[in-house]
Amino acid sequence: MAQLAKLRLLLGSALWPAFAIMLLMVFMGYAVFGPSGILAWGDYSRRLDQRKIELAQLRKHEAAIANRVKLLDPRHVDPDLAEELARKQLGVTHPDEVVLPQQ
């Protein structure tokens, strides 16, 4: 009986440290393998590179649109752009011009 009590005391005293170690292992596993863990950094850097490329393309497109808006300013319209837009909307061409349809 005395040995059973010693065994029970030993197991009882080892239970909390074992639980703490298991909990620590779970947190460490999550820190390494989780969605924001160490192994996810490679994916983050790859996605960041893709986003930088996409941002550069969008800024280029934004600059083109801003330039077109600037050329259409009512106070000083670019005559070539105004003529191009008027011809496109009215369907007016000179007899010697060839119209290529846009797709």
SEKE-137127 format. One record per residue: residue number from 1; residue in three letters; x, y, z of N, C-alpha, C in turn. Coordinates in Angstrom, 3 decimals, always signed. Example, Ala and Ser with C-alpha at 12.3 -4.5 7.8 and 13.67 -1.06 7.14 Angstrom:
<site 1 "ALA" <+13.190 -5.690 +7.800> <+12.300 -4.500 +7.800> <+13.200 -3.300 +7.800>>,
<site 2 "SER" <+12.850 -2.250 +7.080> <+13.670 -1.060 +7.140> <+12.900 +0.030 +7.870>>,
% end
This chain:
<site 1 "MET" <+0.799 -1.176 +0.000> <+0.000 +0.000 +0.000> <+0.852 +1.255 +0.000>>,
<site 2 "ALA" <+1.948 +1.193 +0.706> <+2.817 +2.364 +0.782> <+3.433 +2.663 -0.580>>,
<site 3 "GLN" <+3.740 +1.584 -1.307> <+4.329 +1.799 -2.630> <+3.295 +2.379 -3.594>>,
<site 4 "LEU" <+2.045 +1.971 -3.458> <+0.985 +2.514 -4.295> <+0.793 +4.008 -4.021>>,
<site 5 "ALA" <+0.887 +4.409 -2.779> <+0.767 +5.823 -2.420> <+1.941 +6.621 -2.970>>,
<site 6 "LYS" <+3.148 +6.024 -2.916> <+4.326 +6.707 -3.477> <+4.179 +6.862 -4.992>>,
<site 7 "LEU" <+3.668 +5.811 -5.633> <+3.485 +5.857 -7.084> <+2.441 +6.915 -7.458>>,
<site 8 "ARG" <+1.361 +6.953 -6.694> <+0.318 +7.941 -6.942> <+0.863 +9.356 -6.729>>,
<site 9 "LEU" <+1.661 +9.566 -5.707> <+2.272 +10.869 -5.436> <+3.234 +11.254 -6.553>>,
<site 10 "LEU" <+4.007 +10.280 -7.010> <+4.962 +10.534 -8.097> <+4.230 +10.918 -9.383>>,
<site 11 "LEU" <+3.187 +10.165 -9.732> <+2.429 +10.468 -10.946> <+1.690 +11.801 -10.818>>,
<site 12 "GLY" <+1.157 +12.065 -9.639> <+0.458 +13.329 -9.412> <+1.387 +14.523 -9.508>>,
<site 13 "SER" <+2.600 +14.367 -8.995> <+3.545 +15.484 -9.057> <+4.135 +15.651 -10.453>>,
<site 14 "ALA" <+4.109 +14.610 -11.278> <+4.641 +14.698 -12.638> <+3.576 +15.137 -13.635>>,
<site 15 "LEU" <+2.331 +15.120 -13.215> <+1.240 +15.439 -14.132> <+1.281 +16.897 -14.593>>,
<site 16 "TRP" <+1.433 +17.848 -13.679> <+1.436 +19.259 -14.051> <+2.640 +19.645 -14.903>>,
<site 17 "PRO" <+3.845 +19.209 -14.591> <+4.957 +19.521 -15.502> <+4.776 +18.892 -16.888>>,
<site 18 "ALA" <+4.226 +17.670 -16.931> <+3.988 +17.024 -18.227> <+2.951 +17.815 -19.029>>,
<site 19 "PHE" <+1.908 +18.265 -18.355> <+0.887 +19.083 -19.016> <+1.487 +20.390 -19.530>>,
<site 20 "ALA" <+2.328 +21.013 -18.730> <+2.966 +22.271 -19.138> <+3.885 +22.053 -20.332>>,
<site 21 "ILE" <+4.619 +20.949 -20.331> <+5.513 +20.646 -21.460> <+4.693 +20.393 -22.721>>,
<site 22 "MET" <+3.589 +19.662 -22.596> <+2.733 +19.408 -23.764> <+2.158 +20.717 -24.320>>,
<site 23 "LEU" <+1.713 +21.575 -23.427> <+1.174 +22.860 -23.852> <+2.248 +23.702 -24.548>>,
<site 24 "LEU" <+3.438 +23.686 -24.013> <+4.555 +24.400 -24.627> <+4.874 +23.832 -26.006>>,
<site 25 "MET" <+4.802 +22.516 -26.156> <+5.059 +21.881 -27.455> <+3.983 +22.285 -28.480>>,
<site 26 "VAL" <+2.743 +22.391 -28.023> <+1.669 +22.816 -28.929> <+1.930 +24.239 -29.416>>,
<site 27 "PHE" <+2.285 +25.133 -28.505> <+2.577 +26.509 -28.903> <+3.779 +26.584 -29.838>>,
<site 28 "MET" <+4.798 +25.793 -29.566> <+5.979 +25.792 -30.437> <+5.621 +25.252 -31.822>>,
<site 29 "GLY" <+4.811 +24.206 -31.868> <+4.373 +23.670 -33.159> <+3.571 +24.691 -33.943>>,
<site 30 "TYR" <+2.708 +25.408 -33.259> <+1.923 +26.447 -33.919> <+2.823 +27.577 -34.413>>,
<site 31 "ALA" <+3.849 +27.904 -33.632> <+4.770 +28.974 -34.030> <+5.584 +28.586 -35.256>>,
<site 32 "VAL" <+5.826 +27.305 -35.438> <+6.613 +26.855 -36.589> <+5.714 +26.522 -37.773>>,
<site 33 "PHE" <+4.662 +25.737 -37.538> <+3.850 +25.212 -38.630> <+2.525 +25.938 -38.833>>,
<site 34 "GLY" <+2.179 +26.872 -37.995> <+0.891 +27.555 -38.079> <+0.790 +28.481 -39.282>>,
<site 35 "PRO" <-0.386 +29.071 -39.498> <-0.591 +29.935 -40.665> <+0.268 +31.194 -40.653>>,
<site 36 "SER" <+0.700 +31.626 -39.506> <+1.603 +32.774 -39.438> <+2.930 +32.365 -38.804>>,
<site 37 "GLY" <+3.285 +31.110 -38.954> <+4.504 +30.587 -38.353> <+5.731 +30.831 -39.210>>,
<site 38 "ILE" <+6.824 +30.254 -38.757> <+8.115 +30.458 -39.422> <+8.095 +29.917 -40.846>>,
<site 39 "LEU" <+7.451 +28.770 -41.065> <+7.423 +28.191 -42.406> <+6.548 +28.983 -43.374>>,
<site 40 "ALA" <+5.679 +29.836 -42.870> <+4.820 +30.647 -43.738> <+5.542 +31.886 -44.259>>,
<site 41 "TRP" <+6.706 +32.201 -43.752> <+7.416 +33.413 -44.190> <+7.785 +33.350 -45.665>>,
<site 42 "GLY" <+8.132 +32.158 -46.157> <+8.454 +32.028 -47.582> <+7.262 +32.375 -48.449>>,
<site 43 "ASP" <+6.093 +31.915 -48.040> <+4.878 +32.228 -48.783> <+4.566 +33.718 -48.702>>,
<site 44 "TYR" <+4.799 +34.316 -47.536> <+4.560 +35.757 -47.384> <+5.461 +36.563 -48.315>>,
<site 45 "SER" <+6.729 +36.194 -48.402> <+7.640 +36.960 -49.261> <+7.274 +36.781 -50.731>>,
<site 46 "ARG" <+6.829 +35.581 -51.115> <+6.419 +35.352 -52.498> <+5.174 +36.173 -52.826>>,
<site 47 "ARG" <+4.212 +36.188 -51.924> <+3.008 +36.978 -52.141> <+3.311 +38.470 -52.138>>,
<site 48 "LEU" <+4.260 +38.895 -51.317> <+4.647 +40.307 -51.293> <+5.247 +40.714 -52.633>>,
<site 49 "ASP" <+6.087 +39.857 -53.214> <+6.667 +40.159 -54.525> <+5.576 +40.269 -55.589>>,
<site 50 "GLN" <+4.591 +39.366 -55.537> <+3.486 +39.432 -56.496> <+2.694 +40.723 -56.326>>,
<site 51 "ARG" <+2.461 +41.111 -55.094> <+1.691 +42.329 -54.831> <+2.455 +43.572 -55.282>>,
<site 52 "LYS" <+3.784 +43.561 -55.140> <+4.585 +44.703 -55.600> <+4.500 +44.848 -57.113>>,
<site 53 "ILE" <+4.539 +43.724 -57.828> <+4.420 +43.760 -59.286> <+3.041 +44.281 -59.684>>,
<site 54 "GLU" <+2.013 +43.786 -59.009> <+0.652 +44.233 -59.293> <+0.485 +45.720 -58.987>>,
<site 55 "LEU" <+1.085 +46.182 -57.897> <+1.008 +47.597 -57.536> <+1.697 +48.464 -58.584>>,
<site 56 "ALA" <+2.843 +48.024 -59.096> <+3.546 +48.786 -60.128> <+2.689 +48.894 -61.394>>,
<site 57 "GLN" <+2.021 +47.800 -61.768> <+1.156 +47.834 -62.945> <-0.028 +48.776 -62.729>>,
<site 58 "LEU" <-0.606 +48.728 -61.541> <-1.743 +49.605 -61.253> <-1.336 +51.072 -61.220>>,
<site 59 "ARG" <-0.152 +51.357 -60.705> <+0.318 +52.749 -60.698> <+0.578 +53.253 -62.109>>,
<site 60 "LYS" <+1.089 +52.382 -62.974> <+1.316 +52.767 -64.365> <-0.022 +53.066 -65.044>>,
<site 61 "HIS" <-1.002 +52.217 -64.791> <-2.338 +52.426 -65.357> <-2.963 +53.707 -64.806>>,
<site 62 "GLU" <-2.774 +53.940 -63.517> <-3.297 +55.158 -62.889> <-2.659 +56.400 -63.503>>,
<site 63 "ALA" <-1.360 +56.348 -63.777> <-0.674 +57.489 -64.383> <-1.208 +57.751 -65.792>>,
<site 64 "ALA" <-1.491 +56.682 -66.539> <-2.036 +56.853 -67.885> <-3.420 +57.494 -67.831>>,
<site 65 "ILE" <-4.235 +57.054 -66.889> <-5.576 +57.636 -66.751> <-5.482 +59.091 -66.295>>,
<site 66 "ALA" <-4.581 +59.377 -65.361> <-4.418 +60.755 -64.887> <-3.958 +61.666 -66.019>>,
<site 67 "ASN" <-3.089 +61.165 -66.888> <-2.630 +61.958 -68.030> <-3.786 +62.236 -68.983>>,
<site 68 "ARG" <-4.614 +61.237 -69.218> <-5.763 +61.422 -70.114> <-6.755 +62.428 -69.520>>,
<site 69 "VAL" <-6.972 +62.350 -68.222> <-7.865 +63.312 -67.558> <-7.296 +64.721 -67.667>>,
<site 70 "LYS" <-5.983 +64.836 -67.496> <-5.336 +66.152 -67.601> <-5.479 +66.717 -69.014>>,
<site 71 "LEU" <-5.379 +65.848 -70.020> <-5.519 +66.306 -71.399> <-6.957 +66.711 -71.724>>,
<site 72 "LEU" <-7.923 +66.208 -70.972> <-9.328 +66.546 -71.215> <-9.841 +67.654 -70.305>>,
<site 73 "ASP" <-8.957 +68.365 -69.648> <-9.354 +69.465 -68.766> <-10.106 +70.513 -69.593>>,
<site 74 "PRO" <-11.312 +70.895 -69.184> <-12.122 +71.827 -69.990> <-11.464 +73.187 -70.218>>,
<site 75 "ARG" <-10.561 +73.603 -69.350> <-9.937 +74.919 -69.523> <-8.923 +74.932 -70.656>>,
<site 76 "HIS" <-8.276 +73.817 -70.916> <-7.313 +73.740 -72.017> <-7.231 +72.290 -72.507>>,
<site 77 "VAL" <-8.174 +71.963 -73.386> <-8.281 +70.617 -73.932> <-7.215 +70.409 -75.000>>,
<site 78 "ASP" <-6.632 +69.225 -75.013> <-5.682 +68.860 -76.061> <-6.470 +68.677 -77.363>>,
<site 79 "PRO" <-6.146 +69.440 -78.404> <-6.947 +69.373 -79.637> <-6.919 +67.997 -80.305>>,
<site 80 "ASP" <-5.789 +67.325 -80.277> <-5.706 +66.005 -80.910> <-6.608 +64.993 -80.202>>,
<site 81 "LEU" <-6.592 +65.015 -78.880> <-7.422 +64.081 -78.125> <-8.898 +64.412 -78.300>>,
<site 82 "ALA" <-9.233 +65.700 -78.321> <-10.630 +66.096 -78.529> <-11.116 +65.635 -79.900>>,
<site 83 "GLU" <-10.266 +65.795 -80.915> <-10.641 +65.356 -82.259> <-10.805 +63.840 -82.301>>,
<site 84 "GLU" <-9.902 +63.137 -81.657> <-9.976 +61.672 -81.628> <-11.273 +61.200 -80.967>>,
<site 85 "LEU" <-11.619 +61.806 -79.827> <-12.844 +61.412 -79.130> <-14.088 +61.760 -79.940>>,
<site 86 "ALA" <-14.095 +62.941 -80.560> <-15.249 +63.352 -81.363> <-15.432 +62.415 -82.555>>,
<site 87 "ARG" <-14.358 +62.077 -83.220> <-14.446 +61.165 -84.365> <-14.935 +59.781 -83.927>>,
<site 88 "LYS" <-14.433 +59.323 -82.795> <-14.821 +57.997 -82.319> <-16.303 +57.961 -81.958>>,
<site 89 "GLN" <-16.788 +59.002 -81.286> <-18.184 +59.007 -80.845> <-19.158 +59.291 -81.994>>,
<site 90 "LEU" <-18.740 +60.120 -82.939> <-19.627 +60.477 -84.046> <-19.474 +59.551 -85.245>>,
<site 91 "GLY" <-18.404 +58.781 -85.270> <-18.179 +57.882 -86.397> <-17.799 +58.626 -87.664>>,
<site 92 "VAL" <-17.113 +59.747 -87.531> <-16.743 +60.584 -88.670> <-15.303 +60.275 -89.066>>,
<site 93 "THR" <-15.089 +60.033 -90.360> <-13.729 +59.813 -90.872> <-13.567 +60.569 -92.185>>,
<site 94 "HIS" <-12.318 +60.796 -92.534> <-12.016 +61.382 -93.835> <-12.087 +60.277 -94.882>>,
<site 95 "PRO" <-12.294 +60.651 -96.145> <-12.410 +59.626 -97.193> <-11.149 +58.769 -97.354>>,
<site 96 "ASP" <-9.987 +59.317 -97.043> <-8.755 +58.554 -97.244> <-8.312 +57.790 -95.989>>,
<site 97 "GLU" <-9.101 +57.778 -94.935> <-8.731 +57.097 -93.694> <-9.319 +55.686 -93.657>>,
<site 98 "VAL" <-8.605 +54.818 -92.975> <-9.070 +53.448 -92.778> <-9.337 +53.266 -91.289>>,
<site 99 "VAL" <-10.505 +52.742 -90.951> <-10.879 +52.532 -89.556> <-10.634 +51.069 -89.197>>,
<site 100 "LEU" <-9.854 +50.859 -88.144> <-9.595 +49.508 -87.651> <-10.443 +49.281 -86.402>>,
<site 101 "PRO" <-11.289 +48.263 -86.411> <-12.144 +48.035 -85.234> <-11.325 +47.576 -84.027>>,
<site 102 "GLN" <-11.722 +48.056 -82.862> <-11.067 +47.634 -81.622> <-11.826 +46.449 -81.058>>,
<site 103 "GLN" <-11.086 +45.564 -80.406> <-11.748 +44.385 -79.837> <-11.820 +44.489 -78.357>>,
% end
